Structures are given as C-alpha cells and as structure tokens.
Amino acid sequence: AWLALVRSSDLRRAPAVSAASPVPGGLWKVVFSRRMFVVLIVVALINTSWQTLRAWLPKFLQEGRGYAESEALYFNALFYVATDVGVIGAGAVTLWLHRRGRTVHGARLAGFLVCAVLGTATAAIPFLDRGGALLAVLLLAGAGVLGVFPIYHALTQDLSPHHQGKITGIASVAAWAVAPPAQKFFGRLVDRTGSFDLGFALAGWLPLLAFAALWLFWERRTSHLST
C-alpha cells in the first residue's frame, strides 16, 4: 500500500538546511543539547509505559481477572488493533490541529496530550472487575500509550537534519535502559500486592509525565524542519 501511495517527489533528496537549524553543529553538540535531554526522558517514559502494558496484558487478563487463555488471546489481538487506531489517529489529530491554525509544535503537543490523557484511563482498572468496561478502558489506554510514539519520532526530527539515525539510536538506548528494570519492579509489585492493578494504573500515567517534560523543558524556538 505504501508503494502505491508514495510519490516520486517524496523520495527526492531534501534541500540543504540553513544554518538556522534548531541545534546546529556536530553530533556531540546535538547529543548534549537541552532538547536531546528532553527526548531521552520522553522516550524512557513512553517506552516503559508501552512495554509494561503490552507484556503483562495477557497475564493480567488471565490471572488478574479470570479470563480463559483463548479469551485473553482474542482480546490481545483486538488490543493491537486499538493501538493501530491510536497511532494513526495521533497523526490525524496533529494534522487537523495544524490546519486549523496551530503551529506545528503546538499541534504536536496537543496531539501528544490527547494520547497521554487516554493512557491515564488505566487509573480506573483497580475499580473494575472483568467485563466490558474493563476491556474498553484497556483499549483506550493502549491507543493512547502507543499513539504518542509517532509524535515523539516527529519531535526528534527537530534536533538535527544531519544526525537523525544517530539520535534515534542513542534515544533507543535510554528507552531500553529503563524499561527492563521497570519490568522487574512491576513483577515485585505483583508479588507484594497479589494484584496487577496498581502496576497497570501507574504505567498508564507515564506518557503524561513525558508530556510534562515536553511542556516544561522543550525550548520554544522556530524550527525550519517541522513537517
């Protein structure tokens, strides 16, 4: 489908970017910039949130709410459909807001916030037994928690036009340095409380913390690379 939709103009080399790039200079100047620091915080938080919900969902449904294995697996497939909707919807909302007058960065922040708020739906999990309300909350949270990722990747493009691959790779190190220890913490929390509820409730709030970091610390500068 992508090959059918892509235009030849989409594959042309972008023109050279002026010296007014958001973070001009060599790789290390970009790596030690304020925006890169924010990127590392954001990706660590959102990846930890997503990996926690994704990895523990089947176990939560079966052991935490008494669903049969087949029921949990069928819902798991539906969960991933919801996350697809969240990812596509995040881009659609951002584009819609920009076309109605918001700056590119402002539209991205608003889209990120919408998804992050959806993620906080996990706060209702401790109060819900098995049933439609619980499953609906999980679908909303999944859509929101994964929906922040395309906006995050768009934000990384505002750091440098020349080092995008290196920026993504370095940020991935931060993402995976935090997520595995968080899994151990989640497991200990389940062992201590005998429930998955608190861990799920907390995990859904991490994207909102990531939004706070973006809102408070991302430098307000005009970007020549925003698309």
Phi, psi and chi 1 to 4 in degrees:
 res  aa     phi    psi   chi1   chi2   chi3   chi4
   1 ALA       -  -38.1      -      -      -      -
   2 TRP   -64.7  -43.0 -178.4   84.6      -      -
   3 LEU   -61.7  -33.6  -71.5  171.5      -      -
   4 ALA   -72.9  -30.0      -      -      -      -
   5 LEU   -93.2  -27.0  -67.7  171.7      -      -
   6 VAL   -67.1  142.5   70.9      -      -      -
   7 ARG  -101.0  154.9  -60.6  163.3  -62.3 -175.1
   8 SER   -61.7  -32.7   58.7      -      -      -
   9 SER   -66.3  -23.7   59.5      -      -      -
  10 ASP   -69.0  -20.8  -65.7  -30.0      -      -
  11 LEU   -99.5   -1.1  -56.2  177.7      -      -
  12 ARG   -73.7  150.5  -67.4  173.2 -173.0  158.8
  13 ARG   -65.6  132.7 -175.4 -178.9  179.2   87.6
  14 ALA   -68.1  146.6      -      -      -      -
  15 PRO   -64.5  157.0   23.8  -34.4      -      -
  16 ALA   -58.6  139.6      -      -      -      -
  17 VAL   -88.7  142.8 -179.0      -      -      -
  18 SER   -69.1  170.0   70.5      -      -      -
  19 ALA   -68.1   -6.8      -      -      -      -
  20 ALA   -85.6   18.1      -      -      -      -
  21 SER   -55.6  153.1  -61.5      -      -      -
  22 PRO   -53.0  -47.8  -26.7   33.8      -      -
  23 VAL  -128.6   81.8 -174.8      -      -      -
  24 PRO   -69.1  160.8   27.2  -34.4      -      -
  25 GLY   112.8 -172.3      -      -      -      -
  26 GLY   -76.0  177.7      -      -      -      -
  27 LEU   -58.0  -45.8  172.8   62.7      -      -
  28 TRP   -68.0  -29.1  -66.7  113.0      -      -
  29 LYS   -66.6  -36.1 -172.3  171.2 -176.7  179.2
  30 VAL   -69.2  -45.4  176.0      -      -      -
  31 VAL   -59.6  -37.8  169.3      -      -      -
  32 PHE   -97.6   18.8  -69.4  105.3      -      -
  33 SER   -82.3  163.6   68.1      -      -      -
  34 ARG   -63.2  -41.3  176.5  172.6  169.0  175.2
  35 ARG   -65.2  -36.6  -73.5 -170.5  174.4 -174.2
  36 MET   -65.1  -37.9 -173.4   66.6 -173.4      -
  37 PHE   -60.7  -41.9  178.0   68.7      -      -
  38 VAL   -65.3  -41.8  175.9      -      -      -
  39 VAL   -58.1  -42.1  160.6      -      -      -
  40 LEU   -64.1  -40.8  -63.2  178.3      -      -
  41 ILE   -65.2  -46.6  -66.2  174.0      -      -
  42 VAL   -61.7  -49.4  168.3      -      -      -
  43 VAL   -68.2  -34.0   72.6      -      -      -
  44 ALA   -63.1  -40.6      -      -      -      -
  45 LEU   -72.2  -47.9  -71.6  169.5      -      -
  46 ILE   -72.0  -34.2   64.6  175.4      -      -
  47 ASN   -69.6  -38.3 -169.5   56.0      -      -
  48 THR   -62.9  -42.0  -61.4      -      -      -
  49 SER   -61.3  -50.3  178.0      -      -      -
  50 TRP   -64.6  -47.4  163.7 -115.7      -      -
  51 GLN   -65.3  -32.0  -62.7  -59.3  -24.7      -
  52 THR   -67.4  -51.0  -60.5      -      -      -
  53 LEU   -63.5  -44.8  -64.4 -178.5      -      -
  54 ARG   -62.1  -46.6  174.2 -160.7   63.7   77.4
  55 ALA   -73.2  -35.7      -      -      -      -
  56 TRP   -97.2   -5.3  -69.0   89.2      -      -
  57 LEU   -57.9  -51.3  179.0   60.4      -      -
  58 PRO   -59.4  -41.4  -23.8   35.7      -      -
  59 LYS   -66.5  -40.0 -157.7  170.6 -175.7   68.0
  60 PHE   -60.4  -45.5  163.2   74.4      -      -
  61 LEU   -64.9  -41.4  -69.4  172.0      -      -
  62 GLN   -79.1  -50.4  -66.0  175.7   65.6      -
  63 GLU   -88.8  -30.5  -61.8 -176.8   13.0      -
  64 GLY   -85.2  -28.7      -      -      -      -
  65 ARG  -129.1    1.9  -69.8  -61.9 -173.9  -87.5
  66 GLY    78.4   21.7      -      -      -      -
  67 TYR   -76.4  148.3  -76.6   94.3      -      -
  68 ALA   -68.5  157.6      -      -      -      -
  69 GLU   -57.8  -43.1 -178.4 -179.1   10.3      -
  70 SER   -63.8  -40.0   59.1      -      -      -
  71 GLU   -63.4  -42.7  -66.3  173.5  -40.0      -
  72 ALA   -63.7  -39.6      -      -      -      -
  73 LEU   -69.8  -40.0  -68.4  175.6      -      -
  74 TYR   -63.0  -42.7  -80.6  122.7      -      -
  75 PHE   -67.7  -34.7  178.6   77.7      -      -
  76 ASN   -59.1  -39.3 -158.6   50.4      -      -
  77 ALA   -64.3  -42.0      -      -      -      -
  78 LEU   -65.0  -35.7 -175.7   60.0      -      -
  79 PHE   -58.4  -42.5  179.0   77.8      -      -
  80 TYR   -70.7  -30.0  -78.8  101.7      -      -
  81 VAL   -63.6  -42.1  172.1      -      -      -
  82 ALA   -62.6  -38.6      -      -      -      -
  83 THR   -67.4  -35.3   60.9      -      -      -
  84 ASP   -60.5  -44.1  -72.9  -18.5      -      -
  85 VAL   -60.9  -40.1  172.3      -      -      -
  86 GLY   -64.0  -42.3      -      -      -      -
  87 VAL   -64.6  -47.0  166.7      -      -      -
  88 ILE   -68.6  -40.2  -63.2  170.3      -      -
  89 GLY   -64.7  -35.3      -      -      -      -
  90 ALA   -61.3  -43.7      -      -      -      -
  91 GLY   -65.9  -39.7      -      -      -      -
  92 ALA   -64.8  -42.9      -      -      -      -
  93 VAL   -64.5  -42.9  167.6      -      -      -
  94 THR   -61.4  -45.3  -58.6      -      -      -
  95 LEU   -64.2  -42.2 -178.0   60.6      -      -
  96 TRP   -61.0  -43.4 -178.5   82.2      -      -
  97 LEU   -66.4  -39.4  -70.1  170.6      -      -
  98 HIS   -65.9  -40.5  176.4   55.6      -      -
  99 ARG   -67.6  -15.5  -73.6  176.7  172.6  172.2
 100 ARG  -104.6   21.8  -82.7  151.9 -176.0   77.6
 101 GLY   110.8  -12.3      -      -      -      -
 102 ARG   -73.1  151.0  -75.4 -176.7 -179.9  -96.2
 103 THR   -65.5  163.2   63.4      -      -      -
 104 VAL   -58.6  -46.9  170.8      -      -      -
 105 HIS   -66.7  -39.6 -174.9   68.5      -      -
 106 GLY   -63.3  -39.3      -      -      -      -
 107 ALA   -66.6  -39.4      -      -      -      -
 108 ARG   -63.5  -45.2  -71.9  173.4  178.6  169.2
 109 LEU   -60.4  -43.2  -80.8 -178.2      -      -
 110 ALA   -63.7  -43.0      -      -      -      -
 111 GLY   -63.2  -40.9      -      -      -      -
 112 PHE   -62.1  -42.8 -162.8  105.4      -      -
 113 LEU   -64.1  -42.4  178.1   59.5      -      -
 114 VAL   -58.1  -47.5  169.1      -      -      -
 115 CYS   -65.0  -41.4  -68.8      -      -      -
 116 ALA   -62.9  -38.9      -      -      -      -
 117 VAL   -65.5  -39.4  169.5      -      -      -
 118 LEU   -59.2  -38.6  -73.1  177.2      -      -
 119 GLY   -61.3  -32.4      -      -      -      -
 120 THR   -71.1   -2.6   63.2      -      -      -
 121 ALA   -58.7  -20.3      -      -      -      -
 122 THR   -62.4  -18.2   57.8      -      -      -
 123 ALA   -60.9  -22.4      -      -      -      -
 124 ALA   -82.0  -14.1      -      -      -      -
 125 ILE   -56.9  -44.2  -71.8  176.4      -      -
 126 PRO   -60.3  -17.3  -25.4   35.9      -      -
 127 PHE  -102.4    3.7  -52.1  100.5      -      -
 128 LEU  -117.0  131.4  -62.9  172.9      -      -
 129 ASP   -87.7  179.1 -154.0  -14.5      -      -
 130 ARG   -60.3  145.7   59.1  176.1  -67.9  167.0
 131 GLY   144.5 -176.3      -      -      -      -
 132 GLY   -62.2  -39.0      -      -      -      -
 133 ALA   -63.2  -43.1      -      -      -      -
 134 LEU   -62.2  -46.7  173.3   68.3      -      -
 135 LEU   -65.2  -37.3  -59.8 -178.4      -      -
 136 ALA   -64.2  -41.5      -      -      -      -
 137 VAL   -61.4  -42.3  162.2      -      -      -
 138 LEU   -64.4  -38.3  -70.1  170.3      -      -
 139 LEU   -66.9  -43.7  -66.3  177.6      -      -
 140 LEU   -62.6  -45.5  -74.3  174.3      -      -
 141 ALA   -63.5  -42.1      -      -      -      -
 142 GLY   -61.3  -42.7      -      -      -      -
 143 ALA   -61.4  -41.5      -      -      -      -
 144 GLY   -72.7  -43.8      -      -      -      -
 145 VAL   -65.3  -38.2  166.6      -      -      -
 146 LEU   -85.1  -22.8 -162.6   61.2      -      -
 147 GLY   -64.1  -22.5      -      -      -      -
 148 VAL   -74.0  -17.7  -62.8      -      -      -
 149 PHE   -64.8  -47.8  -85.0   82.2      -      -
 150 PRO   -62.0  -31.9   18.5  -30.4      -      -
 151 ILE   -69.7  -40.8  -58.8  174.7      -      -
 152 TYR   -58.2  -46.9  153.0   75.0      -      -
 153 HIS   -64.6  -33.5  -76.3  -66.3      -      -
 154 ALA   -66.0  -38.9      -      -      -      -
 155 LEU   -64.4  -34.9  -73.5  166.0      -      -
 156 THR   -64.0  -23.1   64.3      -      -      -
 157 GLN   -70.9  -13.8  -63.6  174.2   34.0      -
 158 ASP   -85.8    1.1  -82.8   -7.6      -      -
 159 LEU   -84.6  -45.6  -89.8   70.3      -      -
 160 SER  -161.8  138.4  170.1      -      -      -
 161 PRO   -81.9   -7.8   32.2  -36.2      -      -
 162 HIS  -109.9  -14.6  -52.5  -64.3      -      -
 163 HIS  -129.7   32.9  -54.5  -68.0      -      -
 164 GLN   -60.4  -43.2 -176.5   60.5   38.0      -
 165 GLY   -63.0  -42.1      -      -      -      -
 166 LYS   -67.8  -39.6  -63.0 -178.2 -177.1   70.7
 167 ILE   -61.0  -45.9  -70.2  168.4      -      -
 168 THR   -63.0  -41.5  -58.1      -      -      -
 169 GLY   -65.5  -44.8      -      -      -      -
 170 ILE   -64.2  -41.9  -67.2  169.8      -      -
 171 ALA   -63.7  -34.2      -      -      -      -
 172 SER   -64.1  -32.9  -63.6      -      -      -
 173 VAL   -61.1  -44.8  173.5      -      -      -
 174 ALA   -62.7  -40.7      -      -      -      -
 175 ALA   -60.5  -43.3      -      -      -      -
 176 TRP   -91.3   -5.7  -72.4  102.8      -      -
 177 ALA   -77.5  -24.5      -      -      -      -
 178 VAL   -99.1  -40.2  176.0      -      -      -
 179 ALA   -60.3  -45.2      -      -      -      -
 180 PRO   -62.3  -46.5  -26.7   37.7      -      -
 181 PRO   -60.5  -32.9  -23.0   33.7      -      -
 182 ALA   -64.8  -33.0      -      -      -      -
 183 GLN   -64.7  -39.9  -59.9  -75.4   -6.0      -
 184 LYS   -64.4  -42.0  -69.6 -175.0  177.5 -179.0
 185 PHE   -60.5  -42.7  170.3   78.2      -      -
 186 PHE   -60.8  -45.8 -172.2   97.5      -      -
 187 GLY   -61.4  -41.5      -      -      -      -
 188 ARG   -65.2  -37.2  -67.2 -169.0 -171.5  102.5
 189 LEU   -63.9  -40.8 -169.0   60.3      -      -
 190 VAL   -64.0  -43.6  172.3      -      -      -
 191 ASP   -62.5  -38.3  -68.8  -20.5      -      -
 192 ARG   -75.3  -41.1 -170.9 -179.3  -49.0  122.1
 193 THR   -95.2  -17.8   63.9      -      -      -
 194 GLY    72.1   19.4      -      -      -      -
 195 SER  -149.3  149.2  171.1      -      -      -
 196 PHE   -89.0   -8.7  -61.4   84.4      -      -
 197 ASP   -62.4  -48.7  -67.0    6.2      -      -
 198 LEU   -64.2  -41.7 -179.8   58.2      -      -
 199 GLY   -61.9  -43.0      -      -      -      -
 200 PHE   -65.1  -41.9  -96.7   57.6      -      -
 201 ALA   -61.3  -41.7      -      -      -      -
 202 LEU   -70.5  -40.8  -66.3  173.8      -      -
 203 ALA   -60.1  -36.6      -      -      -      -
 204 GLY   -68.2  -16.3      -      -      -      -
 205 TRP   -90.4  -10.3  -76.8   78.8      -      -
 206 LEU   -62.4  -39.5  -64.5 -178.1      -      -
 207 PRO   -61.3  -30.0  -27.7   37.9      -      -
 208 LEU   -69.4  -35.2 -164.4   59.3      -      -
 209 LEU   -64.5  -37.9  -68.5  178.8      -      -
 210 ALA   -63.6  -40.7      -      -      -      -
 211 PHE   -61.4  -40.4  170.8   79.4      -      -
 212 ALA   -60.1  -40.1      -      -      -      -
 213 ALA   -63.6  -41.9      -      -      -      -
 214 LEU   -62.9  -45.8  -79.8  172.2      -      -
 215 TRP   -65.1  -39.9  178.1 -100.5      -      -
 216 LEU   -85.2  -33.6  -67.2  172.3      -      -
 217 PHE  -118.9  -11.9  -57.9  116.4      -      -
 218 TRP   -71.1  125.4 -167.9  -92.3      -      -
 219 GLU   -65.8  135.8  -66.7  171.4  -72.8      -
 220 ARG   -86.6   88.9  -57.7  -64.0 -164.7  -88.3
 221 ARG  -132.0  151.7  -65.2 -176.4  -61.7 -153.8
 222 THR   -72.5  128.7  -58.9      -      -      -
 223 SER  -102.3  135.1  169.2      -      -      -
 224 HIS   -91.8    1.1  -63.9  -94.5      -      -
 225 LEU  -111.6   -4.0  -56.8  175.3      -      -
 226 SER   -64.3  129.0  -60.3      -      -      -
 227 THR  -138.1      -   54.4      -      -      -
